[in-house]
Amino acid sequence: MRADSSSFGFVGSNPTWSTTFYLSLATCLLILMCLCALYVVNRILSCSFASVLSQDAWFRLWNAHLH
């Protein structure tokens, strides 16, 4: 019975419980880091895309002004 209770992780000093806890914590942190990285990349891409569009608009205005 003692081996059964320890294998299910009911005991606080059982190493498998802490391993599972740290694995879930690391998974949550990894997901958060991926979300933050995706957000930052999305912001950088949208900003560079907007700046390219604005430069294109300025270039067209300058061309229209010259001609």
PQR file with spaces between the fields and no chain letter, atoms N, CA, C, O and H, PARSE charges and radii, in Angstrom:
ATOM       1  N    MET     1       0.829   -1.200    0.000 -0.4000 1.5000
ATOM       2  CA   MET     1       0.000    0.000    0.000 -0.0000 2.0000
ATOM       3  C    MET     1       0.871    1.262    0.000  0.5500 1.7000
ATOM       4  O    MET     1       0.532    2.268   -0.623 -0.5500 1.4000
ATOM       5  N    ARG     2       2.000    1.184    0.713 -0.4000 1.5000
ATOM       6  CA   ARG     2       2.854    2.373    0.802 -0.0000 2.0000
ATOM       7  C    ARG     2       3.441    2.711   -0.565  0.5500 1.7000
ATOM       8  O    ARG     2       3.528    3.883   -0.932 -0.5500 1.4000
ATOM       9  H    ARG     2       2.275    0.366    1.220  0.4000 1.0000
ATOM      10  N    ALA     3       3.840    1.694   -1.314 -0.4000 1.5000
ATOM      11  CA   ALA     3       4.396    1.939   -2.639 -0.0000 2.0000
ATOM      12  C    ALA     3       3.324    2.506   -3.566  0.5500 1.7000
ATOM      13  O    ALA     3       3.616    3.354   -4.410 -0.5500 1.4000
ATOM      14  H    ALA     3       3.769    0.742   -1.016  0.4000 1.0000
ATOM      15  N    ASP     4       2.071    2.035   -3.410 -0.4000 1.5000
ATOM      16  CA   ASP     4       0.996    2.551   -4.255 -0.0000 2.0000
ATOM      17  C    ASP     4       0.753    4.033   -3.988  0.5500 1.7000
ATOM      18  O    ASP     4       0.606    4.823   -4.921 -0.5500 1.4000
ATOM      19  H    ASP     4       1.833    1.347   -2.725  0.4000 1.0000
ATOM      20  N    SER     5       0.712    4.407   -2.705 -0.4000 1.5000
ATOM      21  CA   SER     5       0.424    5.807   -2.378 -0.0000 2.0000
ATOM      22  C    SER     5       1.560    6.719   -2.844  0.5500 1.7000
ATOM      23  O    SER     5       1.306    7.847   -3.267 -0.5500 1.4000
ATOM      24  H    SER     5       0.831    3.766   -1.948  0.4000 1.0000
ATOM      25  N    SER     6       2.806    6.247   -2.774 -0.4000 1.5000
ATOM      26  CA   SER     6       3.915    7.093   -3.204 -0.0000 2.0000
ATOM      27  C    SER     6       3.974    7.174   -4.727  0.5500 1.7000
ATOM      28  O    SER     6       4.408    8.189   -5.271 -0.5500 1.4000
ATOM      29  H    SER     6       3.012    5.330   -2.431  0.4000 1.0000
ATOM      30  N    SER     7       3.546    6.125   -5.423 -0.4000 1.5000
ATOM      31  CA   SER     7       3.593    6.163   -6.879 -0.0000 2.0000
ATOM      32  C    SER     7       2.522    7.090   -7.437  0.5500 1.7000
ATOM      33  O    SER     7       2.683    7.631   -8.531 -0.5500 1.4000
ATOM      34  H    SER     7       3.194    5.300   -4.982  0.4000 1.0000
ATOM      35  N    PHE     8       1.423    7.282   -6.694 -0.4000 1.5000
ATOM      36  CA   PHE     8       0.384    8.195   -7.169 -0.0000 2.0000
ATOM      37  C    PHE     8       0.699    9.653   -6.857  0.5500 1.7000
ATOM      38  O    PHE     8       0.019   10.552   -7.351 -0.5500 1.4000
ATOM      39  H    PHE     8       1.293    6.843   -5.805  0.4000 1.0000
ATOM      40  N    GLY     9       1.718    9.894   -6.047 -0.4000 1.5000
ATOM      41  CA   GLY     9       2.133   11.263   -5.780 -0.0000 2.0000
ATOM      42  C    GLY     9       1.334   11.948   -4.697  0.5500 1.7000
ATOM      43  O    GLY     9       1.236   13.175   -4.702 -0.5500 1.4000
ATOM      44  H    GLY     9       2.271    9.164   -5.645  0.4000 1.0000
ATOM      45  N    PHE    10       0.749   11.195   -3.756 -0.4000 1.5000
ATOM      46  CA   PHE    10       0.005   11.821   -2.670 -0.0000 2.0000
ATOM      47  C    PHE    10       0.927   12.338   -1.577  0.5500 1.7000
ATOM      48  O    PHE    10       0.526   13.183   -0.776 -0.5500 1.4000
ATOM      49  H    PHE    10       0.828   10.198   -3.753  0.4000 1.0000
ATOM      50  N    VAL    11       2.158   11.840   -1.536 -0.4000 1.5000
ATOM      51  CA   VAL    11       3.088   12.245   -0.485 -0.0000 2.0000
ATOM      52  C    VAL    11       3.775   13.537   -0.914  0.5500 1.7000
ATOM      53  O    VAL    11       4.176   13.678   -2.069 -0.5500 1.4000
ATOM      54  H    VAL    11       2.483   11.153   -2.186  0.4000 1.0000
ATOM      55  N    GLY    12       3.910   14.484    0.022 -0.4000 1.5000
ATOM      56  CA   GLY    12       4.489   15.781   -0.315 -0.0000 2.0000
ATOM      57  C    GLY    12       5.963   15.693   -0.653  0.5500 1.7000
ATOM      58  O    GLY    12       6.461   16.477   -1.461 -0.5500 1.4000
ATOM      59  H    GLY    12       3.585   14.370    0.961  0.4000 1.0000
ATOM      60  N    SER    13       6.678   14.735   -0.038 -0.4000 1.5000
ATOM      61  CA   SER    13       8.112   14.632   -0.287 -0.0000 2.0000
ATOM      62  C    SER    13       8.420   13.789   -1.518  0.5500 1.7000
ATOM      63  O    SER    13       9.581   13.480   -1.784 -0.5500 1.4000
ATOM      64  H    SER    13       6.273   14.099    0.618  0.4000 1.0000
ATOM      65  N    ASN    14       7.398   13.418   -2.262 -0.4000 1.5000
ATOM      66  CA   ASN    14       7.599   12.595   -3.455 -0.0000 2.0000
ATOM      67  C    ASN    14       8.254   13.446   -4.550  0.5500 1.7000
ATOM      68  O    ASN    14       7.742   14.519   -4.868 -0.5500 1.4000
ATOM      69  H    ASN    14       6.455   13.669   -2.046  0.4000 1.0000
ATOM      70  N    PRO    15       9.367   12.999   -5.131 -0.5600 1.5000
ATOM      71  CA   PRO    15      10.046   13.815   -6.149  0.2800 2.0000
ATOM      72  C    PRO    15       9.239   13.964   -7.433  0.5500 1.7000
ATOM      73  O    PRO    15       9.415   14.949   -8.151 -0.5500 1.4000
ATOM      74  N    THR    16       8.350   13.004   -7.746 -0.4000 1.5000
ATOM      75  CA   THR    16       7.605   13.104   -9.003 -0.0000 2.0000
ATOM      76  C    THR    16       6.638   14.280   -8.967  0.5500 1.7000
ATOM      77  O    THR    16       6.377   14.892  -10.003 -0.5500 1.4000
ATOM      78  H    THR    16       8.207   12.204   -7.163  0.4000 1.0000
ATOM      79  N    TRP    17       6.097   14.609   -7.782 -0.4000 1.5000
ATOM      80  CA   TRP    17       5.173   15.743   -7.695 -0.0000 2.0000
ATOM      81  C    TRP    17       5.885   17.051   -8.000  0.5500 1.7000
ATOM      82  O    TRP    17       5.369   17.881   -8.749 -0.5500 1.4000
ATOM      83  H    TRP    17       6.309   14.112   -6.941  0.4000 1.0000
ATOM      84  N    SER    18       7.072   17.240   -7.421 -0.4000 1.5000
ATOM      85  CA   SER    18       7.804   18.481   -7.672 -0.0000 2.0000
ATOM      86  C    SER    18       8.270   18.544   -9.126  0.5500 1.7000
ATOM      87  O    SER    18       8.288   19.618   -9.726 -0.5500 1.4000
ATOM      88  H    SER    18       7.491   16.565   -6.812  0.4000 1.0000
ATOM      89  N    THR    19       8.647   17.391   -9.694 -0.4000 1.5000
ATOM      90  CA   THR    19       9.055   17.375  -11.098 -0.0000 2.0000
ATOM      91  C    THR    19       7.897   17.775  -11.990  0.5500 1.7000
ATOM      92  O    THR    19       8.073   18.559  -12.922 -0.5500 1.4000
ATOM      93  H    THR    19       8.632   16.518   -9.207  0.4000 1.0000
ATOM      94  N    THR    20       6.705   17.242  -11.713 -0.4000 1.5000
ATOM      95  CA   THR    20       5.534   17.606  -12.507 -0.0000 2.0000
ATOM      96  C    THR    20       5.214   19.083  -12.350  0.5500 1.7000
ATOM      97  O    THR    20       4.863   19.758  -13.318 -0.5500 1.4000
ATOM      98  H    THR    20       6.562   16.605  -10.955  0.4000 1.0000
ATOM      99  N    PHE    21       5.337   19.584  -11.122 -0.4000 1.5000
ATOM     100  CA   PHE    21       5.053   21.003  -10.871 -0.0000 2.0000
ATOM     101  C    PHE    21       6.023   21.892  -11.635  0.5500 1.7000
ATOM     102  O    PHE    21       5.611   22.866  -12.264 -0.5500 1.4000
ATOM     103  H    PHE    21       5.621   19.036  -10.335  0.4000 1.0000
ATOM     104  N    TYR    22       7.314   21.559  -11.583 -0.4000 1.5000
ATOM     105  CA   TYR    22       8.292   22.385  -12.275 -0.0000 2.0000
ATOM     106  C    TYR    22       8.153   22.267  -13.786  0.5500 1.7000
ATOM     107  O    TYR    22       8.392   23.237  -14.505 -0.5500 1.4000
ATOM     108  H    TYR    22       7.648   20.767  -11.072  0.4000 1.0000
ATOM     109  N    LEU    23       7.768   21.086  -14.278 -0.4000 1.5000
ATOM     110  CA   LEU    23       7.553   20.941  -15.713 -0.0000 2.0000
ATOM     111  C    LEU    23       6.379   21.797  -16.176  0.5500 1.7000
ATOM     112  O    LEU    23       6.459   22.452  -17.215 -0.5500 1.4000
ATOM     113  H    LEU    23       7.573   20.299  -13.693  0.4000 1.0000
ATOM     114  N    SER    24       5.292   21.794  -15.411 -0.4000 1.5000
ATOM     115  CA   SER    24       4.144   22.618  -15.794 -0.0000 2.0000
ATOM     116  C    SER    24       4.487   24.097  -15.701  0.5500 1.7000
ATOM     117  O    SER    24       4.056   24.890  -16.538 -0.5500 1.4000
ATOM     118  H    SER    24       5.227   21.261  -14.567  0.4000 1.0000
ATOM     119  N    LEU    25       5.262   24.475  -14.686 -0.4000 1.5000
ATOM     120  CA   LEU    25       5.680   25.869  -14.545 -0.0000 2.0000
ATOM     121  C    LEU    25       6.562   26.288  -15.722  0.5500 1.7000
ATOM     122  O    LEU    25       6.389   27.376  -16.273 -0.5500 1.4000
ATOM     123  H    LEU    25       5.613   23.832  -14.005  0.4000 1.0000
ATOM     124  N    ALA    26       7.503   25.429  -16.105 -0.4000 1.5000
ATOM     125  CA   ALA    26       8.373   25.736  -17.233 -0.0000 2.0000
ATOM     126  C    ALA    26       7.568   25.818  -18.530  0.5500 1.7000
ATOM     127  O    ALA    26       7.854   26.655  -19.386 -0.5500 1.4000
ATOM     128  H    ALA    26       7.643   24.545  -15.657  0.4000 1.0000
ATOM     129  N    THR    27       6.560   24.948  -18.678 -0.4000 1.5000
ATOM     130  CA   THR    27       5.726   24.990  -19.877 -0.0000 2.0000
ATOM     131  C    THR    27       4.954   26.302  -19.950  0.5500 1.7000
ATOM     132  O    THR    27       4.858   26.910  -21.015 -0.5500 1.4000
ATOM     133  H    THR    27       6.327   24.268  -17.983  0.4000 1.0000
ATOM     134  N    CYS    28       4.404   26.739  -18.815 -0.4000 1.5000
ATOM     135  CA   CYS    28       3.677   28.014  -18.788 -0.0000 2.0000
ATOM     136  C    CYS    28       4.608   29.173  -19.126  0.5500 1.7000
ATOM     137  O    CYS    28       4.231   30.072  -19.878 -0.5500 1.4000
ATOM     138  H    CYS    28       4.482   26.245  -17.949  0.4000 1.0000
ATOM     139  N    LEU    29       5.816   29.157  -18.578 -0.4000 1.5000
ATOM     140  CA   LEU    29       6.770   30.225  -18.866 -0.0000 2.0000
ATOM     141  C    LEU    29       7.173   30.213  -20.337  0.5500 1.7000
ATOM     142  O    LEU    29       7.326   31.268  -20.953 -0.5500 1.4000
ATOM     143  H    LEU    29       6.122   28.427  -17.967  0.4000 1.0000
ATOM     144  N    LEU    30       7.343   29.018  -20.896 -0.4000 1.5000
ATOM     145  CA   LEU    30       7.710   28.911  -22.302 -0.0000 2.0000
ATOM     146  C    LEU    30       6.608   29.458  -23.191  0.5500 1.7000
ATOM     147  O    LEU    30       6.882   30.158  -24.166 -0.5500 1.4000
ATOM     148  H    LEU    30       7.219   28.161  -20.396  0.4000 1.0000
ATOM     149  N    ILE    31       5.353   29.139  -22.856 -0.4000 1.5000
ATOM     150  CA   ILE    31       4.225   29.643  -23.638 -0.0000 2.0000
ATOM     151  C    ILE    31       4.152   31.166  -23.536  0.5500 1.7000
ATOM     152  O    ILE    31       3.907   31.849  -24.530 -0.5500 1.4000
ATOM     153  H    ILE    31       5.130   28.570  -22.064  0.4000 1.0000
ATOM     154  N    LEU    32       4.364   31.692  -22.333 -0.4000 1.5000
ATOM     155  CA   LEU    32       4.338   33.147  -22.157 -0.0000 2.0000
ATOM     156  C    LEU    32       5.454   33.819  -22.956  0.5500 1.7000
ATOM     157  O    LEU    32       5.237   34.860  -23.576 -0.5500 1.4000
ATOM     158  H    LEU    32       4.563   31.137  -21.525  0.4000 1.0000
ATOM     159  N    MET    33       6.655   33.217  -22.938 -0.4000 1.5000
ATOM     160  CA   MET    33       7.764   33.791  -23.691 -0.0000 2.0000
ATOM     161  C    MET    33       7.487   33.767  -25.189  0.5500 1.7000
ATOM     162  O    MET    33       7.806   34.720  -25.899 -0.5500 1.4000
ATOM     163  H    MET    33       6.830   32.372  -22.434  0.4000 1.0000
ATOM     164  N    CYS    34       6.887   32.668  -25.672 -0.4000 1.5000
ATOM     165  CA   CYS    34       6.557   32.584  -27.097 -0.0000 2.0000
ATOM     166  C    CYS    34       5.520   33.636  -27.469  0.5500 1.7000
ATOM     167  O    CYS    34       5.618   34.263  -28.524 -0.5500 1.4000
ATOM     168  H    CYS    34       6.628   31.893  -25.095  0.4000 1.0000
ATOM     169  N    LEU    35       4.525   33.831  -26.603 -0.4000 1.5000
ATOM     170  CA   LEU    35       3.504   34.843  -26.877 -0.0000 2.0000
ATOM     171  C    LEU    35       4.117   36.240  -26.903  0.5500 1.7000
ATOM     172  O    LEU    35       3.785   37.054  -27.765 -0.5500 1.4000
ATOM     173  H    LEU    35       4.445   33.322  -25.746  0.4000 1.0000
ATOM     174  N    CYS    36       5.008   36.512  -25.960 -0.4000 1.5000
ATOM     175  CA   CYS    36       5.668   37.821  -25.937 -0.0000 2.0000
ATOM     176  C    CYS    36       6.527   38.017  -27.184  0.5500 1.7000
ATOM     177  O    CYS    36       6.540   39.103  -27.764 -0.5500 1.4000
ATOM     178  H    CYS    36       5.278   35.851  -25.260  0.4000 1.0000
ATOM     179  N    ALA    37       7.241   36.978  -27.597 -0.4000 1.5000
ATOM     180  CA   ALA    37       8.077   37.079  -28.790 -0.0000 2.0000
ATOM     181  C    ALA    37       7.218   37.306  -30.032  0.5500 1.7000
ATOM     182  O    ALA    37       7.570   38.112  -30.893 -0.5500 1.4000
ATOM     183  H    ALA    37       7.231   36.096  -27.126  0.4000 1.0000
ATOM     184  N    LEU    38       6.090   36.597  -30.126 -0.4000 1.5000
ATOM     185  CA   LEU    38       5.191   36.797  -31.258 -0.0000 2.0000
ATOM     186  C    LEU    38       4.642   38.220  -31.269  0.5500 1.7000
ATOM     187  O    LEU    38       4.525   38.837  -32.328 -0.5500 1.4000
ATOM     188  H    LEU    38       5.803   35.943  -29.427  0.4000 1.0000
ATOM     189  N    TYR    39       4.305   38.740  -30.089 -0.4000 1.5000
ATOM     190  CA   TYR    39       3.779   40.104  -29.999 -0.0000 2.0000
ATOM     191  C    TYR    39       4.826   41.120  -30.445  0.5500 1.7000
ATOM     192  O    TYR    39       4.520   42.053  -31.188 -0.5500 1.4000
ATOM     193  H    TYR    39       4.400   38.239  -29.229  0.4000 1.0000
ATOM     194  N    VAL    40       6.068   40.932  -29.983 -0.4000 1.5000
ATOM     195  CA   VAL    40       7.133   41.871  -30.339 -0.0000 2.0000
ATOM     196  C    VAL    40       7.419   41.809  -31.837  0.5500 1.7000
ATOM     197  O    VAL    40       7.575   42.845  -32.484 -0.5500 1.4000
ATOM     198  H    VAL    40       6.316   40.175  -29.379  0.4000 1.0000
ATOM     199  N    VAL    41       7.487   40.595  -32.389 -0.4000 1.5000
ATOM     200  CA   VAL    41       7.747   40.450  -33.825 -0.0000 2.0000
ATOM     201  C    VAL    41       6.610   41.072  -34.628  0.5500 1.7000
ATOM     202  O    VAL    41       6.843   41.725  -35.646 -0.5500 1.4000
ATOM     203  H    VAL    41       7.361   39.754  -31.863  0.4000 1.0000
ATOM     204  N    ASN    42       5.379   40.867  -34.166 -0.4000 1.5000
ATOM     205  CA   ASN    42       4.232   41.445  -34.855 -0.0000 2.0000
ATOM     206  C    ASN    42       4.298   42.965  -34.830  0.5500 1.7000
ATOM     207  O    ASN    42       4.014   43.616  -35.835 -0.5500 1.4000
ATOM     208  H    ASN    42       5.189   40.337  -33.339  0.4000 1.0000
ATOM     209  N    ARG    43       4.673   43.533  -33.685 -0.4000 1.5000
ATOM     210  CA   ARG    43       4.785   44.986  -33.589 -0.0000 2.0000
ATOM     211  C    ARG    43       5.884   45.512  -34.513  0.5500 1.7000
ATOM     212  O    ARG    43       5.699   46.522  -35.193 -0.5500 1.4000
ATOM     213  H    ARG    43       4.903   43.003  -32.869  0.4000 1.0000
ATOM     214  N    ILE    44       7.029   44.824  -34.534 -0.4000 1.5000
ATOM     215  CA   ILE    44       8.143   45.274  -35.374 -0.0000 2.0000
ATOM     216  C    ILE    44       7.752   45.205  -36.848  0.5500 1.7000
ATOM     217  O    ILE    44       8.023   46.129  -37.615 -0.5500 1.4000
ATOM     218  H    ILE    44       7.180   44.004  -33.982  0.4000 1.0000
ATOM     219  N    LEU    45       7.113   44.098  -37.237 -0.4000 1.5000
ATOM     220  CA   LEU    45       6.722   43.949  -38.633 -0.0000 2.0000
ATOM     221  C    LEU    45       5.681   44.987  -39.025  0.5500 1.7000
ATOM     222  O    LEU    45       5.759   45.572  -40.106 -0.5500 1.4000
ATOM     223  H    LEU    45       6.894   43.347  -36.614  0.4000 1.0000
ATOM     224  N    SER    46       4.708   45.217  -38.151 -0.4000 1.5000
ATOM     225  CA   SER    46       3.670   46.194  -38.487 -0.0000 2.0000
ATOM     226  C    SER    46       4.263   47.598  -38.555  0.5500 1.7000
ATOM     227  O    SER    46       3.874   48.390  -39.413 -0.5500 1.4000
ATOM     228  H    SER    46       4.645   44.742  -37.274  0.4000 1.0000
ATOM     229  N    CYS    47       5.201   47.918  -37.659 -0.4000 1.5000
ATOM     230  CA   CYS    47       5.823   49.242  -37.682 -0.0000 2.0000
ATOM     231  C    CYS    47       6.656   49.422  -38.945  0.5500 1.7000
ATOM     232  O    CYS    47       6.575   50.468  -39.590 -0.5500 1.4000
ATOM     233  H    CYS    47       5.517   47.275  -36.962  0.4000 1.0000
ATOM     234  N    SER    48       7.450   48.427  -39.309 -0.4000 1.5000
ATOM     235  CA   SER    48       8.281   48.545  -40.505 -0.0000 2.0000
ATOM     236  C    SER    48       7.406   48.593  -41.753  0.5500 1.7000
ATOM     237  O    SER    48       7.716   49.305  -42.708 -0.5500 1.4000
ATOM     238  H    SER    48       7.516   47.577  -38.785  0.4000 1.0000
ATOM     239  N    PHE    49       6.302   47.825  -41.739 -0.4000 1.5000
ATOM     240  CA   PHE    49       5.385   47.844  -42.873 -0.0000 2.0000
ATOM     241  C    PHE    49       4.750   49.224  -43.016  0.5500 1.7000
ATOM     242  O    PHE    49       4.622   49.737  -44.128 -0.5500 1.4000
ATOM     243  H    PHE    49       6.051   47.247  -40.963  0.4000 1.0000
ATOM     244  N    ALA    50       4.356   49.822  -41.902 -0.4000 1.5000
ATOM     245  CA   ALA    50       3.753   51.152  -41.936 -0.0000 2.0000
ATOM     246  C    ALA    50       4.773   52.191  -42.392  0.5500 1.7000
ATOM     247  O    ALA    50       4.432   53.101  -43.148 -0.5500 1.4000
ATOM     248  H    ALA    50       4.460   49.406  -40.999  0.4000 1.0000
ATOM     249  N    SER    51       6.013   52.066  -41.944 -0.4000 1.5000
ATOM     250  CA   SER    51       7.029   53.039  -42.346 -0.0000 2.0000
ATOM     251  C    SER    51       7.332   52.908  -43.839  0.5500 1.7000
ATOM     252  O    SER    51       7.558   53.912  -44.515 -0.5500 1.4000
ATOM     253  H    SER    51       6.290   51.326  -41.330  0.4000 1.0000
ATOM     254  N    VAL    52       7.339   51.689  -44.353 -0.4000 1.5000
ATOM     255  CA   VAL    52       7.551   51.493  -45.788 -0.0000 2.0000
ATOM     256  C    VAL    52       6.401   52.112  -46.572  0.5500 1.7000
ATOM     257  O    VAL    52       6.618   52.749  -47.603 -0.5500 1.4000
ATOM     258  H    VAL    52       7.156   50.873  -43.804  0.4000 1.0000
ATOM     259  N    LEU    53       5.176   51.924  -46.081 -0.4000 1.5000
ATOM     260  CA   LEU    53       4.021   52.515  -46.754 -0.0000 2.0000
ATOM     261  C    LEU    53       4.102   54.040  -46.732  0.5500 1.7000
ATOM     262  O    LEU    53       3.809   54.689  -47.736 -0.5500 1.4000
ATOM     263  H    LEU    53       5.000   51.407  -45.243  0.4000 1.0000
ATOM     264  N    SER    54       4.495   54.610  -45.605 -0.4000 1.5000
ATOM     265  CA   SER    54       4.569   56.069  -45.519 -0.0000 2.0000
ATOM     266  C    SER    54       5.691   56.597  -46.416  0.5500 1.7000
ATOM     267  O    SER    54       5.538   57.650  -47.036 -0.5500 1.4000
ATOM     268  H    SER    54       4.733   54.082  -44.789  0.4000 1.0000
ATOM     269  N    GLN    55       6.817   55.881  -46.493 -0.4000 1.5000
ATOM     270  CA   GLN    55       7.894   56.299  -47.384 -0.0000 2.0000
ATOM     271  C    GLN    55       7.433   56.236  -48.836  0.5500 1.7000
ATOM     272  O    GLN    55       7.771   57.106  -49.639 -0.5500 1.4000
ATOM     273  H    GLN    55       6.941   55.026  -45.989  0.4000 1.0000
ATOM     274  N    ASP    56       6.662   55.204  -49.170 -0.4000 1.5000
ATOM     275  CA   ASP    56       6.146   55.090  -50.523 -0.0000 2.0000
ATOM     276  C    ASP    56       5.205   56.254  -50.831  0.5500 1.7000
ATOM     277  O    ASP    56       5.229   56.802  -51.932 -0.5500 1.4000
ATOM     278  H    ASP    56       6.388   54.497  -48.517  0.4000 1.0000
ATOM     279  N    ALA    57       4.381   56.625  -49.858 -0.4000 1.5000
ATOM     280  CA   ALA    57       3.467   57.752  -50.052 -0.0000 2.0000
ATOM     281  C    ALA    57       4.247   59.054  -50.237  0.5500 1.7000
ATOM     282  O    ALA    57       3.911   59.865  -51.100 -0.5500 1.4000
ATOM     283  H    ALA    57       4.362   56.180  -48.963  0.4000 1.0000
ATOM     284  N    TRP    58       5.296   59.253  -49.420 -0.4000 1.5000
ATOM     285  CA   TRP    58       6.117   60.454  -49.565 -0.0000 2.0000
ATOM     286  C    TRP    58       6.808   60.474  -50.925  0.5500 1.7000
ATOM     287  O    TRP    58       6.928   61.524  -51.556 -0.5500 1.4000
ATOM     288  H    TRP    58       5.569   58.594  -48.719  0.4000 1.0000
ATOM     289  N    PHE    59       7.262   59.299  -51.371 -0.4000 1.5000
ATOM     290  CA   PHE    59       7.933   59.218  -52.668 -0.0000 2.0000
ATOM     291  C    PHE    59       6.971   59.582  -53.791  0.5500 1.7000
ATOM     292  O    PHE    59       7.356   60.281  -54.728 -0.5500 1.4000
ATOM     293  H    PHE    59       7.165   58.446  -50.859  0.4000 1.0000
ATOM     294  N    ARG    60       5.727   59.119  -53.711 -0.4000 1.5000
ATOM     295  CA   ARG    60       4.740   59.452  -54.740 -0.0000 2.0000
ATOM     296  C    ARG    60       4.411   60.945  -54.714  0.5500 1.7000
ATOM     297  O    ARG    60       4.268   61.577  -55.760 -0.5500 1.4000
ATOM     298  H    ARG    60       5.414   58.551  -52.949  0.4000 1.0000
ATOM     299  N    LEU    61       4.292   61.501  -53.501 -0.4000 1.5000
ATOM     300  CA   LEU    61       4.020   62.940  -53.406 -0.0000 2.0000
ATOM     301  C    LEU    61       5.169   63.749  -54.013  0.5500 1.7000
ATOM     302  O    LEU    61       4.945   64.734  -54.716 -0.5500 1.4000
ATOM     303  H    LEU    61       4.408   60.988  -52.651  0.4000 1.0000
ATOM     304  N    TRP    62       6.406   63.318  -53.729 -0.4000 1.5000
ATOM     305  CA   TRP    62       7.579   64.024  -54.250 -0.0000 2.0000
ATOM     306  C    TRP    62       7.634   63.914  -55.773  0.5500 1.7000
ATOM     307  O    TRP    62       7.969   64.883  -56.454 -0.5500 1.4000
ATOM     308  H    TRP    62       6.588   62.518  -53.157  0.4000 1.0000
ATOM     309  N    ASN    63       7.304   62.731  -56.311 -0.4000 1.5000
ATOM     310  CA   ASN    63       7.274   62.553  -57.757 -0.0000 2.0000
ATOM     311  C    ASN    63       6.209   63.439  -58.386  0.5500 1.7000
ATOM     312  O    ASN    63       6.450   64.071  -59.415 -0.5500 1.4000
ATOM     313  H    ASN    63       7.031   61.944  -55.758  0.4000 1.0000
ATOM     314  N    ALA    64       5.025   63.487  -57.766 -0.4000 1.5000
ATOM     315  CA   ALA    64       3.950   64.327  -58.302 -0.0000 2.0000
ATOM     316  C    ALA    64       4.349   65.801  -58.240  0.5500 1.7000
ATOM     317  O    ALA    64       3.999   66.581  -59.125 -0.5500 1.4000
ATOM     318  H    ALA    64       4.830   62.974  -56.931  0.4000 1.0000
ATOM     319  N    HIS    65       5.075   66.174  -57.200 -0.4000 1.5000
ATOM     320  CA   HIS    65       5.502   67.566  -57.065 -0.0000 2.0000
ATOM     321  C    HIS    65       6.546   67.920  -58.133  0.5500 1.7000
ATOM     322  O    HIS    65       6.548   69.033  -58.660 -0.5500 1.4000
ATOM     323  H    HIS    65       5.359   65.540  -56.481  0.4000 1.0000
ATOM     324  N    LEU    66       7.426   66.972  -58.444 -0.4000 1.5000
ATOM     325  CA   LEU    66       8.463   67.234  -59.442 -0.0000 2.0000
ATOM     326  C    LEU    66       7.865   67.306  -60.839  0.5500 1.7000
ATOM     327  O    LEU    66       8.247   68.157  -61.642 -0.5500 1.4000
ATOM     328  H    LEU    66       7.424   66.068  -58.016  0.4000 1.0000
ATOM     329  N    HIS    67       6.925   66.409  -61.125 -0.4000 1.5000
ATOM     330  CA   HIS    67       6.321   66.399  -62.467 -0.0000 2.0000
ATOM     331  C    HIS    67       5.100   67.244  -62.395  0.5500 1.7000
ATOM     332  O    HIS    67       4.400   67.405  -63.395 -0.5500 1.4000
ATOM     333  H    HIS    67       6.615   65.718  -60.472  0.4000 1.0000
